Amino acid sequence: MATRAAVIVVDTAVWADWFNGIDSPQVGRLGQAVDRQDAGLVPVVLTEVLQGFRADRDFGRARDLLLGLPLLALDVDGHVEAARLYRRLRASGVTVRGTIDCIIAQTCITAGAELLSTDQDFAAIARHTPLRLCAV
């Protein structure tokens, strides 16, 4: 019996590149994850990606695709942990530019998922936390 691969959470910038047809190693890895049904989504990334579409038709197609993916969400305790994550990073001298990044990182840590991203903030977070980045 084959084991299912771990979920790969994909950050907003990689989804934006994918929908815009930009070729990159991260976009290639996203395509593989979608094909293998390994891609996952965090609710705030769903919001960020969908708000970028101008045409209703494109919005609808993207919504249908994204809502077919596993959704990983934090409960209240997870949001408290995201705040602790931010505070620990700040105490270690790591500046995280946004709360959303901590929510995404904590969601991945809690779920045991890897994160596929081009954002260097996540590389810094991963150096100081159990966050695992997806290799490309």
Helices and strands as residue ranges (DSSP letters): E 8-10, H 12-19, H 25-36, E 39-40, H 43-50, H 56-67, H 76-91, H 99-111, E 114-116, H 120-128, E 132-133
